[in-house]
């Protein structure tokens, strides 16, 4: 039996705790009703990632896991005077402060209205002191209330919700830590550490998510996406070598037809006129789509990390590659089909989804029902929307 969602929302608005407790009765806790269905399916993005990992390892690259978080100061070290503009593209990490929570006589009286025999004021003060010091995690607070105050779960929730609103009115405080917007932000620091421990040439790759505060989300831009990023550090390597490596990798991942173009404006972490983009043609739209961006790291940026040798880096956009491979023209439909993909149903599928809420029981009602059915069948091949008089 489907849930009456409108009634549940109405009940929750009136008393969330009561609705939360009572709707448990809508669920079956015992019995055998369901078995897993066949028909599992992988996602094309992860299919590509799995295959790309094997290709990169076979080419001689070692896989690394890069940190997710980047301190703001790293961006300044890499971008120099351009850093202020780049920061606009980043997501900053914020945290909620731990407030000082006072327990007044008024609040104690309110607690006693919920729990008449409440007498653990000192224990409650101790709980909030430990919470303030970070010794109790926020998501453990209700459980600690239940254990130390010896109260029911619904009472613990009600106390926090109604008597200590300061826990709900917290405002995030931003830090100087950002989510990585590109793997370059991590490669400098990682190579700075590895160059002291490993012999050259160094050849590493990673496939990981990145987060970028795009000004708009469209057919080729998302806030979060995956990148296949690689670096090579060696004593001698030319830009021509780098472009050939990029083209060879494109062939390895299925794009024999590709082209590279030097960018007119160079990002400051790359050496001037060494940053290039790599393009492949979309088989359906026939547009040349950028799938990769690379170049030589600037010796100025490398010097900030004590790196004395040339470094080539290139990153490939995983979702863009998959979009081309699957011939999908909108990256959002590839990654989030449940939000963006147009869905169509056959008449039979639609009819199976229609159920009667009420059945006519009177003679006249049954006559009307049959007349409606006859009229619907009679006009079934006419173009909708359609108004039928019966």
C-alpha positions as YAML, in Angstrom:
chain: A
units: angstrom
residues:
- id: 1
  name: UNK
  ca: [0.00, 0.00, 0.00]
- id: 2
  name: UNK
  ca: [1.58, 3.36, -1.02]
- id: 3
  name: UNK
  ca: [2.30, 5.91, 1.69]
- id: 4
  name: UNK
  ca: [-0.08, 8.86, 1.94]
- id: 5
  name: UNK
  ca: [2.76, 11.36, 1.57]
- id: 6
  name: UNK
  ca: [0.57, 14.45, 1.85]
- id: 7
  name: UNK
  ca: [-0.85, 13.27, 5.16]
- id: 8
  name: UNK
  ca: [2.61, 12.32, 6.44]
- id: 9
  name: UNK
  ca: [3.95, 15.79, 5.61]
- id: 10
  name: UNK
  ca: [0.97, 17.36, 7.33]
- id: 11
  name: UNK
  ca: [1.48, 15.22, 10.44]
- id: 12
  name: UNK
  ca: [5.22, 15.93, 10.49]
- id: 13
  name: UNK
  ca: [4.58, 19.65, 10.33]
- id: 14
  name: UNK
  ca: [2.25, 19.36, 13.30]
- id: 15
  name: UNK
  ca: [4.57, 17.11, 15.34]
- id: 16
  name: UNK
  ca: [7.66, 15.75, 13.66]
- id: 17
  name: UNK
  ca: [8.57, 13.46, 16.53]
- id: 18
  name: UNK
  ca: [5.06, 11.97, 16.72]
- id: 19
  name: UNK
  ca: [4.93, 11.43, 12.95]
- id: 20
  name: UNK
  ca: [8.43, 9.95, 12.97]
- id: 21
  name: UNK
  ca: [7.46, 7.42, 15.62]
- id: 22
  name: UNK
  ca: [4.04, 6.52, 14.22]
- id: 23
  name: UNK
  ca: [5.07, 6.07, 10.59]
- id: 24
  name: UNK
  ca: [7.28, 3.18, 11.65]
- id: 25
  name: UNK
  ca: [4.02, 1.19, 11.67]
- id: 26
  name: UNK
  ca: [3.83, 1.59, 7.88]
- id: 27
  name: UNK
  ca: [6.88, -0.65, 7.49]
- id: 28
  name: UNK
  ca: [7.06, -4.44, 7.67]
- id: 29
  name: UNK
  ca: [9.75, -5.57, 10.11]
- id: 30
  name: UNK
  ca: [9.45, -9.33, 9.65]
- id: 31
  name: UNK
  ca: [8.59, -11.69, 6.83]
- id: 32
  name: UNK
  ca: [9.97, -12.59, 3.41]
- id: 33
  name: UNK
  ca: [8.55, -10.32, 0.70]
- id: 34
  name: UNK
  ca: [11.39, -9.37, -1.62]
- id: 35
  name: UNK
  ca: [14.34, -10.88, -3.47]
- id: 36
  name: UNK
  ca: [16.96, -9.03, -5.50]
- id: 37
  name: UNK
  ca: [16.04, -8.71, -9.18]
- id: 38
  name: UNK
  ca: [18.43, -9.48, -12.03]
- id: 39
  name: UNK
  ca: [19.51, -6.78, -14.45]
- id: 40
  name: UNK
  ca: [22.39, -4.98, -12.72]
- id: 41
  name: UNK
  ca: [24.13, -2.35, -14.81]
- id: 42
  name: UNK
  ca: [27.36, -0.38, -14.52]
- id: 43
  name: UNK
  ca: [27.67, 3.35, -15.23]
- id: 44
  name: UNK
  ca: [29.63, 4.41, -18.34]
- id: 45
  name: UNK
  ca: [31.73, 6.85, -16.27]
- id: 46
  name: UNK
  ca: [32.98, 4.06, -14.02]
- id: 47
  name: UNK
  ca: [33.36, 1.71, -16.99]
- id: 48
  name: UNK
  ca: [35.75, 4.23, -18.52]
- id: 49
  name: UNK
  ca: [37.61, 4.82, -15.25]
- id: 50
  name: UNK
  ca: [38.16, 1.09, -14.83]
- id: 51
  name: UNK
  ca: [39.49, 0.73, -18.37]
- id: 52
  name: UNK
  ca: [41.58, 3.92, -18.23]
- id: 53
  name: UNK
  ca: [43.36, 2.77, -15.05]
- id: 54
  name: UNK
  ca: [44.51, -0.40, -16.82]
- id: 55
  name: UNK
  ca: [45.68, 1.61, -19.85]
- id: 56
  name: UNK
  ca: [47.68, 4.09, -17.77]
- id: 57
  name: UNK
  ca: [49.38, 1.36, -15.77]
- id: 58
  name: UNK
  ca: [50.25, -0.52, -18.97]
- id: 59
  name: UNK
  ca: [51.84, 2.70, -20.30]
- id: 60
  name: UNK
  ca: [54.16, 2.78, -17.29]
- id: 61
  name: UNK
  ca: [52.38, 5.19, -14.94]
- id: 62
  name: UNK
  ca: [52.04, 4.54, -11.21]
- id: 63
  name: UNK
  ca: [48.68, 5.34, -9.63]
- id: 64
  name: UNK
  ca: [48.46, 7.71, -6.66]
- id: 65
  name: UNK
  ca: [45.66, 8.97, -4.43]
- id: 66
  name: UNK
  ca: [45.77, 12.75, -4.06]
- id: 67
  name: UNK
  ca: [44.35, 14.70, -1.10]
- id: 68
  name: UNK
  ca: [40.85, 16.13, -1.50]
- id: 69
  name: UNK
  ca: [41.55, 19.40, 0.31]
- id: 70
  name: UNK
  ca: [43.85, 22.26, -0.69]
- id: 71
  name: UNK
  ca: [44.94, 25.14, 1.52]
- id: 72
  name: UNK
  ca: [44.43, 28.59, 0.00]
- id: 73
  name: UNK
  ca: [48.14, 29.39, 0.34]
- id: 74
  name: UNK
  ca: [48.94, 26.61, -2.16]
- id: 75
  name: UNK
  ca: [46.93, 28.43, -4.83]
- id: 76
  name: UNK
  ca: [48.98, 31.60, -4.27]
- id: 77
  name: UNK
  ca: [52.23, 29.63, -4.52]
- id: 78
  name: UNK
  ca: [51.19, 28.14, -7.85]
- id: 79
  name: UNK
  ca: [49.34, 30.99, -9.55]
- id: 80
  name: UNK
  ca: [51.23, 34.01, -8.27]
- id: 81
  name: UNK
  ca: [49.41, 37.29, -9.12]
- id: 82
  name: UNK
  ca: [46.64, 35.36, -10.92]
- id: 83
  name: UNK
  ca: [45.61, 33.59, -7.68]
- id: 84
  name: UNK
  ca: [42.99, 36.16, -6.66]
- id: 85
  name: UNK
  ca: [41.06, 35.48, -9.87]
- id: 86
  name: UNK
  ca: [41.32, 31.70, -9.51]
- id: 87
  name: UNK
  ca: [39.95, 31.70, -5.96]
- id: 88
  name: UNK
  ca: [36.57, 32.75, -7.35]
- id: 89
  name: UNK
  ca: [36.29, 29.29, -8.94]
- id: 90
  name: UNK
  ca: [36.86, 27.38, -5.71]
- id: 91
  name: UNK
  ca: [34.55, 25.94, -3.10]
- id: 92
  name: UNK
  ca: [35.70, 26.88, 0.38]
- id: 93
  name: UNK
  ca: [35.17, 24.49, 3.27]
- id: 94
  name: UNK
  ca: [33.15, 25.90, 6.17]
- id: 95
  name: UNK
  ca: [32.34, 24.52, 9.61]
- id: 96
  name: UNK
  ca: [29.73, 25.16, 12.27]
- id: 97
  name: UNK
  ca: [31.00, 26.62, 15.54]
- id: 98
  name: UNK
  ca: [30.42, 24.84, 18.86]
- id: 99
  name: UNK
  ca: [28.30, 27.32, 20.85]
- id: 100
  name: UNK
  ca: [28.43, 27.97, 24.59]
- id: 101
  name: UNK
  ca: [25.14, 26.58, 25.84]
- id: 102
  name: UNK
  ca: [23.79, 27.96, 29.07]
- id: 103
  name: UNK
  ca: [21.28, 26.04, 31.20]
- id: 104
  name: UNK
  ca: [19.03, 28.56, 32.94]
- id: 105
  name: UNK
  ca: [16.30, 27.80, 35.46]
- id: 106
  name: UNK
  ca: [13.79, 28.61, 32.75]
- id: 107
  name: UNK
  ca: [15.25, 25.92, 30.50]
- id: 108
  name: UNK
  ca: [15.29, 23.41, 33.35]
- id: 109
  name: UNK
  ca: [11.57, 24.04, 33.90]
- id: 110
  name: UNK
  ca: [10.91, 23.51, 30.20]
- id: 111
  name: UNK
  ca: [12.79, 20.20, 30.34]
- id: 112
  name: UNK
  ca: [10.64, 19.14, 33.29]
- id: 113
  name: UNK
  ca: [7.52, 19.75, 31.23]
- id: 114
  name: UNK
  ca: [8.84, 17.10, 28.86]
- id: 115
  name: UNK
  ca: [10.35, 14.86, 31.58]
- id: 116
  name: UNK
  ca: [8.61, 15.65, 34.90]
- id: 117
  name: UNK
  ca: [11.16, 13.82, 37.09]
- id: 118
  name: UNK
  ca: [14.26, 15.19, 35.36]
- id: 119
  name: UNK
  ca: [17.08, 15.67, 37.92]
- id: 120
  name: UNK
  ca: [20.30, 15.33, 35.92]
- id: 121
  name: UNK
  ca: [21.12, 19.01, 35.42]
- id: 122
  name: UNK
  ca: [24.82, 18.53, 36.29]
- id: 123
  name: UNK
  ca: [25.09, 15.66, 33.82]
- id: 124
  name: UNK
  ca: [23.50, 17.83, 31.12]
- id: 125
  name: UNK
  ca: [26.01, 20.62, 31.81]
- id: 126
  name: UNK
  ca: [28.84, 18.12, 31.53]
- id: 127
  name: UNK
  ca: [27.49, 16.86, 28.20]
- id: 128
  name: UNK
  ca: [27.42, 20.37, 26.76]
- id: 129
  name: UNK
  ca: [30.95, 21.10, 28.08]
- id: 130
  name: UNK
  ca: [32.26, 17.98, 26.33]
- id: 131
  name: UNK
  ca: [30.34, 18.95, 23.19]
- id: 132
  name: UNK
  ca: [31.91, 22.42, 23.22]
- id: 133
  name: UNK
  ca: [35.40, 20.89, 23.56]
- id: 134
  name: UNK
  ca: [34.73, 18.58, 20.62]
- id: 135
  name: UNK
  ca: [34.81, 15.42, 22.71]
- id: 136
  name: UNK
  ca: [31.24, 14.62, 21.63]
- id: 137
  name: UNK
  ca: [30.39, 14.70, 17.92]
- id: 138
  name: UNK
  ca: [27.21, 16.53, 16.93]
- id: 139
  name: UNK
  ca: [25.66, 13.44, 15.36]
- id: 140
  name: UNK
  ca: [26.26, 11.52, 18.62]
- id: 141
  name: UNK
  ca: [24.54, 14.10, 20.83]
- id: 142
  name: UNK
  ca: [21.11, 12.45, 20.91]
- id: 143
  name: UNK
  ca: [22.66, 9.07, 21.68]
- id: 144
  name: UNK
  ca: [24.65, 10.61, 24.55]
- id: 145
  name: UNK
  ca: [21.45, 12.21, 25.88]
- id: 146
  name: UNK
  ca: [19.72, 8.81, 25.84]
- id: 147
  name: UNK
  ca: [22.59, 7.06, 27.63]
- id: 148
  name: UNK
  ca: [23.68, 9.65, 30.20]
- id: 149
  name: UNK
  ca: [20.36, 11.36, 30.92]
- id: 150
  name: UNK
  ca: [18.48, 8.05, 30.73]
- id: 151
  name: UNK
  ca: [15.70, 9.46, 28.57]
- id: 152
  name: UNK
  ca: [13.72, 8.13, 25.62]
- id: 153
  name: UNK
  ca: [14.88, 8.98, 22.09]
- id: 154
  name: UNK
  ca: [11.82, 11.11, 21.33]
- id: 155
  name: UNK
  ca: [12.38, 13.10, 24.55]
- id: 156
  name: UNK
  ca: [16.05, 13.67, 23.73]
- id: 157
  name: UNK
  ca: [15.11, 14.98, 20.29]
- id: 158
  name: UNK
  ca: [12.38, 17.23, 21.69]
- id: 159
  name: UNK
  ca: [14.74, 18.74, 24.30]
- id: 160
  name: UNK
  ca: [17.32, 19.64, 21.66]
- id: 161
  name: UNK
  ca: [14.73, 20.88, 19.17]
- id: 162
  name: UNK
  ca: [12.56, 23.00, 21.48]
- id: 163
  name: UNK
  ca: [14.74, 24.06, 24.42]
- id: 164
  name: UNK
  ca: [18.17, 24.64, 22.89]
- id: 165
  name: UNK
  ca: [17.50, 26.53, 19.62]
- id: 166
  name: UNK
  ca: [21.09, 27.83, 19.63]
- id: 167
  name: UNK
  ca: [22.06, 24.42, 18.24]
- id: 168
  name: UNK
  ca: [19.87, 25.08, 15.18]
- id: 169
  name: UNK
  ca: [20.79, 28.72, 14.57]
- id: 170
  name: UNK
  ca: [24.48, 28.18, 13.87]
- id: 171
  name: UNK
  ca: [26.00, 29.91, 10.86]
- id: 172
  name: UNK
  ca: [28.86, 28.29, 8.91]
- id: 173
  name: UNK
  ca: [32.29, 29.91, 9.33]
- id: 174
  name: UNK
  ca: [34.50, 29.57, 6.23]
- id: 175
  name: UNK
  ca: [38.07, 28.31, 6.55]
- id: 176
  name: UNK
  ca: [41.10, 28.81, 4.31]
- id: 177
  name: UNK
  ca: [40.72, 25.23, 3.09]
- id: 178
  name: UNK
  ca: [39.25, 24.57, -0.36]
- id: 179
  name: UNK
  ca: [38.01, 21.54, -2.26]
- id: 180
  name: UNK
  ca: [40.40, 20.72, -5.09]
- id: 181
  name: UNK
  ca: [39.27, 22.42, -8.27]
- id: 182
  name: UNK
  ca: [42.00, 20.75, -10.32]
- id: 183
  name: UNK
  ca: [44.63, 18.15, -9.52]
- id: 184
  name: UNK
  ca: [47.44, 20.58, -10.33]
- id: 185
  name: UNK
  ca: [46.88, 22.10, -6.92]
- id: 186
  name: UNK
  ca: [48.02, 18.79, -5.39]
- id: 187
  name: UNK
  ca: [50.65, 17.60, -7.87]
- id: 188
  name: UNK
  ca: [53.10, 20.37, -6.94]
- id: 189
  name: UNK
  ca: [53.09, 19.41, -3.27]
- id: 190
  name: UNK
  ca: [53.11, 15.67, -3.98]
- id: 191
  name: UNK
  ca: [56.01, 15.92, -6.43]
- id: 192
  name: UNK
  ca: [57.87, 18.15, -3.98]
- id: 193
  name: UNK
  ca: [57.76, 15.25, -1.52]
- id: 194
  name: UNK
  ca: [58.41, 12.43, -4.01]
- id: 195
  name: UNK
  ca: [61.40, 14.03, -5.71]
- id: 196
  name: UNK
  ca: [63.31, 13.55, -2.43]
- id: 197
  name: UNK
  ca: [62.46, 9.84, -2.28]
- id: 198
  name: UNK
  ca: [62.25, 8.51, -5.85]
- id: 199
  name: UNK
  ca: [64.56, 8.30, -8.84]
- id: 200
  name: UNK
  ca: [63.61, 10.00, -12.11]
- id: 201
  name: UNK
  ca: [61.79, 9.74, -14.36]
- id: 202
  name: UNK
  ca: [58.66, 10.06, -12.23]
- id: 203
  name: UNK
  ca: [55.46, 8.99, -14.00]
- id: 204
  name: UNK
  ca: [52.25, 9.17, -11.96]
- id: 205
  name: UNK
  ca: [48.53, 9.35, -12.61]
- id: 206
  name: UNK
  ca: [45.32, 9.65, -10.66]
- id: 207
  name: UNK
  ca: [41.63, 9.52, -11.51]
- id: 208
  name: UNK
  ca: [39.61, 11.49, -9.01]
- id: 209
  name: UNK
  ca: [36.77, 13.99, -8.50]
- id: 210
  name: UNK
  ca: [37.31, 17.74, -8.69]
- id: 211
  name: UNK
  ca: [34.97, 20.54, -7.69]
- id: 212
  name: UNK
  ca: [34.68, 23.83, -9.55]
- id: 213
  name: UNK
  ca: [32.31, 26.72, -8.89]
- id: 214
  name: UNK
  ca: [31.30, 27.17, -12.53]
- id: 215
  name: UNK
  ca: [29.39, 30.34, -13.38]
- id: 216
  name: UNK
  ca: [26.79, 28.22, -15.15]
- id: 217
  name: UNK
  ca: [25.92, 24.56, -15.48]
- id: 218
  name: UNK
  ca: [25.32, 23.48, -19.06]
- id: 219
  name: UNK
  ca: [25.86, 20.68, -21.56]
- id: 220
  name: UNK
  ca: [29.62, 20.56, -20.89]
- id: 221
  name: UNK
  ca: [30.02, 22.00, -17.36]
- id: 222
  name: UNK
  ca: [29.29, 20.53, -13.92]
- id: 223
  name: UNK
  ca: [30.16, 21.61, -10.39]
- id: 224
  name: UNK
  ca: [31.75, 18.21, -9.74]
- id: 225
  name: UNK
  ca: [33.39, 15.93, -12.26]
- id: 226
  name: UNK
  ca: [36.20, 13.39, -12.57]
- id: 227
  name: UNK
  ca: [39.59, 13.99, -14.08]
- id: 228
  name: UNK
  ca: [42.28, 11.67, -15.39]
- id: 229
  name: UNK
  ca: [45.44, 13.54, -14.48]
- id: 230
  name: UNK
  ca: [49.07, 12.57, -15.06]
- id: 231
  name: UNK
  ca: [52.50, 14.05, -14.43]
- id: 232
  name: UNK
  ca: [55.95, 13.27, -15.78]
- id: 233
  name: UNK
  ca: [59.11, 14.66, -14.19]
- id: 234
  name: UNK
  ca: [62.42, 13.99, -15.93]
- id: 235
  name: UNK
  ca: [65.70, 15.72, -16.72]
- id: 236
  name: UNK
  ca: [64.96, 16.27, -20.41]
- id: 237
  name: UNK
  ca: [61.61, 16.41, -22.20]
- id: 238
  name: UNK
  ca: [60.28, 18.69, -24.95]
- id: 239
  name: UNK
  ca: [56.85, 20.20, -25.53]
- id: 240
  name: UNK
  ca: [56.73, 18.12, -28.71]
- id: 241
  name: UNK
  ca: [57.24, 15.00, -26.56]
- id: 242
  name: UNK
  ca: [54.40, 16.13, -24.30]
- id: 243
  name: UNK
  ca: [51.96, 16.68, -27.16]
- id: 244
  name: UNK
  ca: [52.82, 13.28, -28.63]
- id: 245
  name: UNK
  ca: [52.24, 11.59, -25.25]
- id: 246
  name: UNK
  ca: [48.87, 13.34, -24.95]
- id: 247
  name: UNK
  ca: [47.90, 12.24, -28.46]
- id: 248
  name: UNK
  ca: [49.04, 8.65, -27.79]
- id: 249
  name: UNK
  ca: [46.92, 8.52, -24.64]
- id: 250
  name: UNK
  ca: [43.93, 9.77, -26.65]
- id: 251
  name: UNK
  ca: [44.45, 6.87, -29.05]
- id: 252
  name: UNK
  ca: [44.73, 4.43, -26.14]
- id: 253
  name: UNK
  ca: [41.36, 5.55, -24.79]
- id: 254
  name: UNK
  ca: [39.67, 5.30, -28.17]
- id: 255
  name: UNK
  ca: [40.22, 8.60, -30.01]
- id: 256
  name: UNK
  ca: [42.60, 8.09, -32.94]
- id: 257
  name: UNK
  ca: [41.43, 11.36, -34.47]
- id: 258
  name: UNK
  ca: [42.49, 14.20, -32.15]
- id: 259
  name: UNK
  ca: [44.20, 17.55, -32.34]
- id: 260
  name: UNK
  ca: [46.13, 19.83, -29.98]
- id: 261
  name: UNK
  ca: [46.16, 23.63, -29.90]
- id: 262
  name: UNK
  ca: [48.39, 25.97, -27.90]
- id: 263
  name: UNK
  ca: [46.24, 28.27, -25.76]
- id: 264
  name: UNK
  ca: [46.50, 31.99, -26.41]
- id: 265
  name: UNK
  ca: [46.35, 32.84, -22.70]
- id: 266
  name: UNK
  ca: [48.45, 30.68, -20.37]
- id: 267
  name: UNK
  ca: [47.55, 29.86, -16.77]
- id: 268
  name: UNK
  ca: [50.31, 31.15, -14.51]
- id: 269
  name: UNK
  ca: [51.21, 27.69, -13.17]
- id: 270
  name: UNK
  ca: [52.18, 26.70, -16.73]
- id: 271
  name: UNK
  ca: [55.22, 28.11, -18.54]
- id: 272
  name: UNK
  ca: [54.33, 30.75, -21.18]
- id: 273
  name: UNK
  ca: [53.04, 29.34, -24.48]
- id: 274
  name: UNK
  ca: [53.37, 25.72, -23.34]
- id: 275
  name: UNK
  ca: [49.76, 25.17, -22.26]
- id: 276
  name: UNK
  ca: [47.75, 23.29, -24.86]
- id: 277
  name: UNK
  ca: [44.28, 21.81, -25.19]
- id: 278
  name: UNK
  ca: [43.43, 18.53, -26.87]
- id: 279
  name: UNK
  ca: [40.20, 18.12, -28.86]
- id: 280
  name: UNK
  ca: [38.21, 15.23, -30.29]
- id: 281
  name: UNK
  ca: [35.14, 15.32, -32.53]
- id: 282
  name: UNK
  ca: [31.73, 14.43, -31.14]
- id: 283
  name: UNK
  ca: [30.32, 11.78, -33.53]
- id: 284
  name: UNK
  ca: [26.78, 13.14, -33.33]
- id: 285
  name: UNK
  ca: [27.07, 16.94, -33.06]
- id: 286
  name: UNK
  ca: [30.31, 17.02, -35.13]
- id: 287
  name: UNK
  ca: [31.68, 19.65, -32.74]
- id: 288
  name: UNK
  ca: [35.31, 19.47, -31.64]
- id: 289
  name: UNK
  ca: [35.16, 19.20, -27.87]
- id: 290
  name: UNK
  ca: [38.05, 19.91, -25.52]
- id: 291
  name: UNK
  ca: [38.73, 16.82, -23.42]
- id: 292
  name: UNK
  ca: [42.17, 17.68, -22.04]
- id: 293
  name: UNK
  ca: [44.42, 20.53, -20.97]
- id: 294
  name: UNK
  ca: [48.16, 20.26, -20.28]
- id: 295
  name: UNK
  ca: [51.59, 21.77, -20.52]
- id: 296
  name: UNK
  ca: [54.90, 22.36, -18.74]
- id: 297
  name: UNK
  ca: [54.64, 23.57, -15.17]
- id: 298
  name: UNK
  ca: [56.23, 26.99, -14.77]
- id: 299
  name: UNK
  ca: [59.74, 26.83, -13.25]
- id: 300
  name: UNK
  ca: [58.60, 29.73, -11.03]
- id: 301
  name: UNK
  ca: [55.81, 27.61, -9.54]
- id: 302
  name: UNK
  ca: [58.06, 24.54, -9.32]
- id: 303
  name: UNK
  ca: [60.68, 26.54, -7.43]
- id: 304
  name: UNK
  ca: [58.15, 27.17, -4.63]
- id: 305
  name: UNK
  ca: [58.32, 23.41, -3.93]
- id: 306
  name: UNK
  ca: [62.06, 22.90, -4.45]
- id: 307
  name: UNK
  ca: [61.55, 21.10, -7.78]
- id: 308
  name: UNK
  ca: [64.55, 21.51, -10.11]
- id: 309
  name: UNK
  ca: [63.45, 19.58, -13.21]
- id: 310
  name: UNK
  ca: [60.79, 19.92, -15.93]
- id: 311
  name: UNK
  ca: [57.31, 18.61, -15.17]
- id: 312
  name: UNK
  ca: [54.66, 17.85, -17.77]
- id: 313
  name: UNK
  ca: [51.06, 17.63, -16.62]
- id: 314
  name: UNK
  ca: [47.83, 16.96, -18.46]
- id: 315
  name: UNK
  ca: [44.31, 16.36, -17.24]
- id: 316
  name: UNK
  ca: [41.48, 14.72, -19.20]
- id: 317
  name: UNK
  ca: [37.81, 15.32, -18.41]
- id: 318
  name: UNK
  ca: [36.32, 11.88, -17.76]
- id: 319
  name: UNK
  ca: [32.68, 12.88, -18.17]
- id: 320
  name: UNK
  ca: [33.35, 14.71, -21.43]
- id: 321
  name: UNK
  ca: [35.13, 11.65, -22.78]
- id: 322
  name: UNK
  ca: [32.22, 9.41, -21.79]
- id: 323
  name: UNK
  ca: [29.74, 11.88, -23.27]
- id: 324
  name: UNK
  ca: [31.49, 11.54, -26.62]
- id: 325
  name: UNK
  ca: [31.86, 7.76, -26.38]
- id: 326
  name: UNK
  ca: [28.16, 7.30, -25.60]
- id: 327
  name: UNK
  ca: [27.14, 9.96, -28.18]
- id: 328
  name: UNK
  ca: [25.22, 11.84, -25.51]
- id: 329
  name: UNK
  ca: [25.19, 15.59, -26.24]
- id: 330
  name: UNK
  ca: [24.52, 16.85, -22.71]
- id: 331
  name: UNK
  ca: [26.93, 15.90, -19.91]
- id: 332
  name: UNK
  ca: [24.13, 16.29, -17.36]
- id: 333
  name: UNK
  ca: [22.10, 13.55, -19.04]
- id: 334
  name: UNK
  ca: [25.13, 11.26, -18.85]
- id: 335
  name: UNK
  ca: [25.93, 11.86, -15.18]
- id: 336
  name: UNK
  ca: [22.48, 12.60, -13.74]
- id: 337
  name: UNK
  ca: [20.01, 10.90, -16.10]
- id: 338
  name: UNK
  ca: [17.44, 10.66, -13.31]
- id: 339
  name: UNK
  ca: [17.24, 14.48, -13.25]
- id: 340
  name: UNK
  ca: [17.84, 15.45, -16.88]
- id: 341
  name: UNK
  ca: [17.01, 12.56, -19.18]
- id: 342
  name: UNK
  ca: [13.70, 12.76, -21.05]
- id: 343
  name: UNK
  ca: [11.61, 9.73, -20.22]
- id: 344
  name: UNK
  ca: [8.95, 8.27, -22.51]
- id: 345
  name: UNK
  ca: [6.47, 5.49, -21.83]
- id: 346
  name: UNK
  ca: [4.40, 3.31, -24.12]
- id: 347
  name: UNK
  ca: [0.60, 3.36, -23.82]
- id: 348
  name: UNK
  ca: [0.79, -0.07, -22.20]
- id: 349
  name: UNK
  ca: [3.33, 1.13, -19.61]
- id: 350
  name: UNK
  ca: [1.17, 4.16, -18.82]
- id: 351
  name: UNK
  ca: [-1.97, 2.06, -18.48]
- id: 352
  name: UNK
  ca: [-0.24, -0.29, -16.04]
- id: 353
  name: UNK
  ca: [0.60, 2.68, -13.85]
- id: 354
  name: UNK
  ca: [-3.01, 3.90, -13.61]
- id: 355
  name: UNK
  ca: [-5.05, 2.54, -10.72]
- id: 356
  name: UNK
  ca: [-8.62, 3.20, -9.67]
- id: 357
  name: UNK
  ca: [-8.95, 5.03, -6.38]
- id: 358
  name: UNK
  ca: [-12.73, 4.49, -6.15]
- id: 359
  name: UNK
  ca: [-15.06, 2.07, -7.96]
- id: 360
  name: UNK
  ca: [-18.70, 2.96, -8.74]
- id: 361
  name: UNK
  ca: [-21.11, 0.67, -6.93]
- id: 362
  name: UNK
  ca: [-24.51, 2.05, -7.94]
- id: 363
  name: UNK
  ca: [-26.25, 1.03, -11.15]
- id: 364
  name: UNK
  ca: [-26.03, 4.58, -12.54]
- id: 365
  name: UNK
  ca: [-22.35, 4.88, -11.58]
- id: 366
  name: UNK
  ca: [-21.50, 1.62, -13.37]
- id: 367
  name: UNK
  ca: [-23.37, 2.83, -16.46]
- id: 368
  name: UNK
  ca: [-21.35, 6.08, -16.49]
- id: 369
  name: UNK
  ca: [-18.10, 4.11, -16.05]
- id: 370
  name: UNK
  ca: [-18.86, 1.85, -19.02]
- id: 371
  name: UNK
  ca: [-19.84, 4.82, -21.19]
- id: 372
  name: UNK
  ca: [-16.51, 6.55, -20.41]
- id: 373
  name: UNK
  ca: [-14.56, 3.39, -21.30]
- id: 374
  name: UNK
  ca: [-16.44, 2.98, -24.61]
- id: 375
  name: UNK
  ca: [-15.80, 6.62, -25.54]
- id: 376
  name: UNK
  ca: [-12.09, 6.33, -24.68]
- id: 377
  name: UNK
  ca: [-11.71, 3.22, -26.86]
- id: 378
  name: UNK
  ca: [-13.61, 4.87, -29.72]
- id: 379
  name: UNK
  ca: [-11.27, 7.90, -29.76]
- id: 380
  name: UNK
  ca: [-8.04, 6.04, -28.85]
- id: 381
  name: UNK
  ca: [-6.22, 6.88, -32.10]
- id: 382
  name: UNK
  ca: [-6.98, 10.61, -32.09]
- id: 383
  name: UNK
  ca: [-4.26, 13.15, -31.28]
- id: 384
  name: UNK
  ca: [-4.15, 14.39, -27.69]
- id: 385
  name: UNK
  ca: [-4.89, 16.58, -25.82]
- id: 386
  name: UNK
  ca: [-8.49, 15.72, -26.55]
- id: 387
  name: UNK
  ca: [-11.84, 16.63, -25.01]
- id: 388
  name: UNK
  ca: [-14.47, 13.88, -25.23]
- id: 389
  name: UNK
  ca: [-18.09, 14.42, -24.32]
- id: 390
  name: UNK
  ca: [-19.97, 11.38, -23.01]
...
